[in-house]
Amino acid sequence: MRHLDKKMASPEMMRGRRSCVRYKCGQLNTIQDVLRQRPGWVEVKDDGEWDFNWCDVGWLSENFDNSYLEEHVRVNHFRNHYELTRKNLMVKNLKRHWKNLERDDGHSEASKCDFFPCTFALPSEYDLFVEEFKRSTGSTWIMKPVAKSQGKGIFLFRKLKDIIDWKKDGTRSEEQKDAVQVENYVAQRYIENPYLINGRKFDLRVYVLVTSYAPLKAWLYRDGFARFSNTRFSLNTIDDKYMHLTNVAVQKTAPDYDPEKGCKWQIQQLRRYLTAKHGRETVETLFKEMDNIFVCSLQSVQKVIINDKHCFELYGYDILLDENLKPWLIEVNASPSHTPSSQEDYEMKCRLLEDTLNVVDMEARLTGREKRVGGYDLMWNDGPVYREDVNMETFGISCFTANTHLGCANDRDQQLRRLLKPFPGQRRM
């Protein structure tokens, strides 16, 4: 990074390949380990000049607009990333995208956006929420702060009196309104029929890397995991957070939580389980519907995100399956946790972050035409990215399917050996 006084890049930088990448990291977790172990990367402290910055969103909001970034510099967030990752804005953008598709392309195309629960922003949409609440008497709803994570502030409710603090009271004076600052929440219809395994609820954490919004270029990671609740699911009680919230930050505080066992399945294990129980065709359909969620959600913010060639974003998608194997988008995280819950989790997150750096390619080793880098598959590049089905080719038929392999084998080491030339002084992988 350079502050407002512009300086010239080094000769090595101008030639493309970088003999040394200076990085700055504002987080103390797995990403710090990955950066420190990367050949040719050197950490800079405080206000030192850097080429790559893995920052938190707080640093971004305070510093990005006051900084001059040279051509090669990269930062791990788009400046208004919150358009997709803040719960109320995500739903607002998805609703607008749905309406635009219905207007321009018809109901059938717009129905592709039917993957998020009925949601209202409170207190601003309190009256609209009450109308819907009264139409579905007895339903369970879930309240979530719009800008918090790890299950903080979330609770379930079935009575309006439980959310009276979010009611817009027109009788208050302006002074009273200023004195009582009500935090913004979303009220969302709770998925009452989640898909259960061994009686327990779970959701999926899936990783999508966006390297550009104009044009949209998105990569889907093959690994991910299912996060299980620690208590068997029931609607008879809505006050048990260990039953209804799958966040690891919540589950690990349960009295009977076993840190050795954990509460996660790798997504490959889940895919095998579902295939054995429901068949390959059903599971293929499920994963195609998840592909649609990733693409449609990114398209919903494509025109509002401030695209910047210096920026990329690693999103953590939270997906819930219902008993009919319909996937629902619960939320999107701009800073998905990289703190491991087990050794297996640590190794998976190391691979994810290493491959994120491989795609961002500070070392300028890629051509820009790759459809796969490590565990990442290019799923969208200003349009869908396809792979040819080799089995169909043997019959002389061209059959194109989406270039996504979520939950499939991740032979990243072999792929990287074929793809990447070694760093100077580095042995091949």
N, C-alpha and C positions, 0 to 999 in steps of 0.2 A: 504494500500500500504506500501511496505517497499522499501527504497532505497537500494543501492547495498550491504549494510551490512545485511545479512540474519538473521532474528530472528524467534524464534519459536512461533507458534500460541498459543492462550490461551487454557486451557483444554476444555472449552466449545466449542470452535471452532473445536478442534480435535474430539470431540464426535459427531459432525454433527449439532445438534440443537444449535442455537446461542441465548444466553440470551440477547445480545445487539448487534446491528448492527451500526457501526460507519460509517456515510456517509459524503461525501463531494459533494457539488453542486455548479457549476459555473454559473448557470442561475437563474435569478430572475423572474420567472413566475409561472405557475400552478404547475410545477414539484416541486418547492420549497414548496408549500403548501402541496402537497401530501406527500412528504418526512417528513415534520415536524409533520404531523398528524399520521404517521404510528407508531403503538405501538412498543416499544422496540428499536426504531431507534433514534440515537443521532448524532447531527451534530458536525463535527470537523472543526476547522478554520485553515486557513493558511497551514502550513506544518504538521499538526497533522496526526497521523496514522489513516488510514481509511480502511474499508472493501468494501465499495461501492462508486463509483465515477460517478456522472452524469455530465460529462464535455462537453465543446464545442470542436469542431474539432481542434481549435488552440492549446488548452492545450494538446490534444493528440499528435499532431505532435512535440511539444516541449519536452514532458516529457516521453512518453510511452517507448521509447527505452532505456532510462536511469534509468528505475525503475525495481526493483525486485517485482514480484507479488506473494503473497502466494496462496496456493491452492484455498482457498475459495473466493478470491477477485474478484469483477466484475466491468467492465467498459462498458459504453454504446456505444462504437464504436469499430469496427474492424480497425486496424491501416491503411489499404489502402481502406477504405470504398468508396473513391472517384472513384474507378473503375466502380461503378454503379451509383453514384450520381453526377458525373461531366458529363455534357451533351455530350461532345465530346467522352469521354471514354465509356459512356453507349452505344452510337451508335456503336462505334468501336467494343466493345465486342459482341453486338447483331449481327452485320454483320458477325463476325468471327464464332459465334455459328451457324448462319444460314448456312454458307458455310460448316461447319463441318457436320451438320445434312444432308445436301444435298449429301455430299460425302459418308457418312456412311449409311444413312437410306433412301435416295431417296427424290424426290421432294415433295411428299405428306407430309412427316414428317417435312421437312424444311419449308413448307408453314405455319406451326404453328407460325413461327416467323414474319409473315406478319402483324405486329400490330404497327409499328412505322413509322412516315412519312419519306419521302426521305430527307436525312440530309447530309450536308457536313461541315467539319471542315475548318474554315477560319483563317488565310490565306493559310494554307498548301494545301488545296484541292480546291483552287480558280479556277484553270483551269478546273477541273472536274465539278465543280458547273456550270461554264459558259456553258459548253456543254449541261448540262441538262436544264439550264435556257432557252437556245435558242430553245430547242426541245419543250418547253411548253410556247410559247409566250403568254403573257397576264395573266399568273398565278400570284398569290400572294404568296410571301415568307415572312418568319418571321426571324428576326435576334435576337439571344440571346447570352449574355455573358456566357461562359462555366461554370463559377464558382460563379455566383451571383444568388440571389433569390428575391422573392417578387416583380417580374416584373421589377426590375432595369435594365436599359440599353436595354430593348426590344423595337423593332420597326418593322413595316411591310413595305415592299417595292415591287415595280413592275418594277423598272428600275435599270440597272447595275450602273448607275452614282451615285446612292444613297449609294453604298457600295464600292466606289472607294478606300477608305482608307484601305480596306482589300485586295486589289489587290497585288499579288506578283510582285514587280517591279525588274526585273533582271538587270536594268540599274543602280541601286543605288550602290554606293560604300559600303564597309563593314562599314565604319565610319557612313555613312548616315543611314544604316539599324540599327546600334546600337543607333543612336540618335533618331530615330522614332520608338518607341516601340508600336506596334499595339496590342491591347488586343485580345486574342483568343475568337472567336465567333463560333457559328454554324448557318448556313443558312438552314432553314427547310421549306419544302413545307407547306404552311398554309392550314389547313382544311377549305375549302371554303364553305362546306355544313354541318355545325354543326347542331345537333339536337337542336331545339329551344322549349322553354316553355314560352308561353305568349310573343313570339317574341324575347326572350332574350337567349343569349348564356350562357352555364354553363360548368363546368368540375367537376369531382369527386375527392375528397381526400379520399383515402383508406389507412388503416394502416396494415402493415405486419411486424411481429416481427421474426427475425432470431436469434436463439440461438446457431446455429452451421452451419458451411459450410462443415465440414468433419466429419461425414456425414451431408448433408443438412437437417436442421430441421427448418421448417417455420410455423408460426401461422398467421391466418387471423382474424382480429377483426370484430365483427358484426356491429359495429357502424362506421359511417363516415359521410360525408356530400357532398352536391352539392353546389358549389359556383357560384352565378349568377352575370352576368354583370348588371350594373345599367342603361344601355341604350339599346334600341331595336337594333337588329343586322341588318347590311346592308353592302354590299361590295362596295357601292357607295363611301364610304370614308374609308381610311385605317389609318387615323391619329388620330382617337378618341380612346384613350387608355381605356376609360370607356366602350366602346362597345366591344372591342376585347380582353382585358385582364381581366380575372376573379379573379385575386389575390385580397384577401381582403385588403392587404396593399395599393393597387391601388384604389379599389372601395370606400374605406372609405374616400378618399380625394375628391370624387365627390361633387359638390356644393349641390346637392339635396339628398345626402346620409342620410338615417334615421337610427341612431344607435339603436333605439328601435326595428325597423323592421329588420334591418340587410339585408344580401343578401345570406342567406344560407337556404337550406332544409336539414333536417336529411335524411340519405340515405334510411331509412325505408319509409319515405314519398315519396321519388322519386320512390322507387320500387312499392309502391301501385299505384302511378299515372301511371307508365308505364304499369303495369299489367292491370289496368282498361282500358287503351287505346289500348293496343296491344295484350293482352291475356297472360295467365300464361306461355304457352309453349315458346313463343317468348322471354319473359323476362328471363326464365330459361336458354335459349340458350345464351343470352347476358351475364348473370352472369358466365356461364361456360367459355365463351371466356375471361372474365376478369380473372378467375382463371388461365387460360392458360398463360396470360400475366405475372402474378406474378411468376409462376413456371419457365417459360422459361427465364425470365429476371434474376432470381436468378441463374439458371443453367448456364447462359452465363458468369457469373463471378465466378462460384464455384471453378474453378481451379486456378484463379488468386488472389482471396482474400486470405490474410494471415490468416488462421484460428487460433484462439487462444481460449482456453477453458475459459479464463477470460473475453471474449468479447461477447457482444450481440449487435444487431442493431434494432432500431425501425425506419422503413422506412415509409415515406409518399409518396404514389404513386399518381400521377396526371393523370387521365384518361379522355379523351374527347370522347363523342359519336357523330357520324355523323348521318345524317338524315336517314340512313339505319340501325341504331342501331348497327353499328360496333364500337367497342371500340378501341381507339388509345392511346398508351402510350406516354405521352408528356414528363414527366421527373420523376425522383425519388429523393426524398429529404432525406439527412442523418440527418438533424436537422429540422424536420417539426415543424412549429410554435405551441407552446403551450400557446400562448397569446390569451385569449378568446375574442370573439367579442360580446358576449351576455352572460347572465346568463345560458341559455340552453347550449351554447357552452362550458362554463366553466365546467358545470356538466358532460358533455360528455367527456371532456378531462381529468377530474379527474378520471372518471371510467376507461378510457383507460390507464392512467399512473398507477393507482392502480393495474390493472390487469397485466400490464407489470411487475411490481414488484412481483406479485403473481407467474407469470410464471418463472421469473429469480430465485425466491425462495431462497433468502438469509437465510430464517429461516429453510430451509430443512424440509418442511412439505409435499412435494409431493413425489410420488413413482417413477416418471419418466415415467410412463406408461399412463398418462392421455391423453385423446383425446380432452378434453375441460377444460379450466381453466377460470372461470368468463366469460367475453365476447369473449375470444379467442377460436378458433377452430383450432386444429392441422391439417394443410392441406397437409404437406409433411414431411415425416420422413424416409429419405433415399429411398423414393418411395412414391407413392400416398397413402393417408390415406382415407379410405372409411367408410361410415356409412351404415347400413342396412336400407332399406325402410320397415318400420313396416307394412305399408298397403299391400305391396306385400307379406310379410311373412304370412299374414292371408290366402293367397291363396296357401301357400306351395311353393312359388317361392322366391329364394334368388336373390335380386336385389341390387347391390352395386352402390352407387353414392358418389361423392366427399364429404368429410367431411367439407363443407364450408357453411356458413349461412349468407353471407354478405347481409345486409338489412333486415334480418329476426328479429323476436322478440329477445331482449337481456334480458333474465331473469337471469342475472348474480348474483343477490343477493341470490336467491334461490339455484342456482348452487353452489355458494361458501359456503353456509351454509352446504350443503351436503358434499362438498369436503374437506374443510379445518377444521382442529381442531383449537380451539381458541388459541391465544397467551397466555402465562402464565399471569394470572390475568385479562384476557380479557373476557368479556361476548360474547356469540355467536352472530353472526350477525342476 
